[in-house]
Amino acid sequence: MKSILCLISFVFLLTGCEKESEPDRQIIDFGGLPVIEGVYSGTFERGDSTTNVTVEFDESTNTFSGTSDTDYFPAIGSGTYSYGEVEITFEDENVWPANFDWTLILSREWDMEFTDDTLIFANSIGDKYTLIKE
């Protein structure tokens, strides 16, 4: 009788200790970098002039495209980008006319700051983009 009670107790212990299954989770390591995928709207500033801009980032292809409310201020076309913790580099792939200041083209390396949904780029000549994720 004692052995039957031990066996029943052992069976209860085994069935009572069943571990709940957790849902499958996919862990993606982005190397500690923020994911900036998406559409961002905000402003571009040069000196005392400001205009509204929109920039879209596609991380699956590392491409960007954008628009500005003012023609060629800035000139946001499309192309590829890469970024690290504190910088972003744009490679514009458009053909531009010679009737404006080509330093307004979104290209080359920029300092980058990303907090919450706000993305800020600044370059060495003082231009600044302040963008908020839509």
C-alpha positions in Angstrom: 0.0 0.0 0.0 2.8 2.3 0.8 4.4 1.7 -2.6 1.1 2.6 -4.3 0.9 5.9 -2.4 4.5 6.7 -3.3 3.8 5.9 -7.0 0.6 8.1 -7.1 2.4 10.9 -5.3 5.3 10.7 -7.8 2.8 10.8 -10.8 1.1 13.9 -9.3 4.5 15.6 -8.8 5.4 14.9 -12.5 2.2 16.2 -13.9 2.1 19.2 -11.5 5.5 20.4 -12.5 4.9 20.7 -16.2 6.6 23.8 -17.5 4.4 26.2 -19.5 5.7 26.6 -23.0 6.7 30.1 -24.0 5.9 31.6 -27.4 8.7 31.4 -30.0 10.8 34.6 -29.9 13.1 35.8 -32.5 16.1 37.7 -31.2 17.7 40.0 -33.7 21.0 41.6 -33.0 21.5 44.9 -34.7 24.9 45.4 -33.2 23.5 47.8 -30.6 22.5 50.3 -33.3 19.0 51.9 -33.4 16.6 50.8 -36.1 15.7 53.9 -38.0 13.3 52.2 -40.5 10.3 54.3 -41.4 9.0 57.7 -42.6 10.2 60.8 -40.7 8.9 64.4 -41.1 10.5 67.5 -39.7 12.6 70.5 -40.7 15.9 71.3 -42.4 17.8 74.4 -41.2 20.6 76.3 -42.8 21.4 79.6 -41.2 18.2 81.6 -40.7 16.3 79.5 -43.3 14.0 76.6 -42.5 11.8 74.3 -44.5 9.7 71.2 -44.0 11.1 67.8 -45.2 10.2 64.1 -45.3 12.7 61.3 -45.4 11.9 57.6 -45.6 14.4 54.9 -44.7 14.2 51.2 -45.8 16.5 49.1 -43.7 16.0 45.9 -45.7 17.7 47.6 -48.7 19.6 50.4 -46.9 17.9 52.9 -49.2 16.4 56.4 -48.5 14.2 58.8 -50.4 12.8 62.2 -49.5 11.1 65.4 -50.4 11.3 69.1 -49.4 8.6 71.8 -49.4 11.1 74.1 -51.2 12.8 73.1 -54.5 16.4 72.3 -53.9 16.3 73.5 -50.3 17.5 71.0 -49.4 17.8 68.6 -52.4 16.7 65.3 -51.0 16.7 62.6 -53.7 17.2 58.9 -53.2 20.1 56.5 -52.7 21.7 54.3 -50.1 22.8 55.0 -46.6 24.8 53.4 -43.8 25.2 54.4 -40.2 27.0 53.8 -37.0 26.4 54.9 -33.4 26.9 58.6 -34.0 27.1 59.1 -37.8 25.1 58.5 -40.9 26.5 58.5 -44.5 24.3 59.1 -47.5 25.2 58.2 -51.1 22.8 60.1 -53.4 22.1 58.4 -56.7 20.4 61.2 -58.6 21.4 63.4 -61.5 21.1 67.1 -60.4 21.0 70.3 -62.5 23.7 72.9 -62.0 21.3 75.7 -61.0 21.7 75.4 -57.2 24.2 74.9 -54.4 25.1 71.2 -54.4 26.0 71.3 -50.7 22.2 71.2 -50.2 22.1 67.6 -51.5 21.5 65.1 -48.8 24.8 63.2 -49.2 28.1 62.4 -47.5 28.6 62.0 -43.7 26.5 63.6 -41.0 26.7 63.5 -37.2 23.6 61.6 -36.0 21.6 61.6 -32.8 18.7 59.3 -32.2 16.4 59.5 -29.2 13.0 58.0 -28.9 11.4 58.7 -32.3 13.5 61.8 -33.1 16.4 61.7 -35.5 18.8 64.6 -35.8 21.5 65.0 -38.4 24.1 67.8 -38.5 27.0 68.4 -40.8 30.3 70.2 -40.6 28.9 73.4 -42.3 26.0 73.8 -39.8 23.1 72.3 -41.7 20.6 70.4 -39.5 17.8 68.0 -40.0 15.4 67.4 -37.1 13.0 64.5 -38.0 10.3 62.8 -36.0 9.0 59.3 -36.9 5.5 59.3 -38.2 
